[in-house]
Amino acid sequence: MTNPQLAAVYEKAADVVRINGHCKNWYYDLYSEGKQPRKNLRVCAVGALSIAVTGDPQPPEELDGLLAEAIADLSPRIVSATVDDNPVERIADWNDAAVRMPSEVVDTLLLAAKAVA
């Protein structure tokens, strides 16, 4: 099924990681917080999706709308050791893997964009 709006979110999130940089273990780089706007901080995959939809790297506690859809759609596209049904936890496990490189996050987001375009 095509979803151009979702594809645009993935493409924008890929750009956010490419421009801002990638981080692990939180939605955004806590060490740089306060030194620049949060939307410009290094982000994890979920943080990038959140910026793409809401403009802030920390998603709201209650996910809904396009952000919830993007996270739910991306979760089964990645390989995660987390068997939890929580898609944010699955993506975080994948994002935070020691071997995960920023280019892989960007490529995965762009592949997801192509899949739903």
Order of alpha helices (4+ residues) and beta strands (2+ residues): alpha-alpha-alpha-alpha-alpha
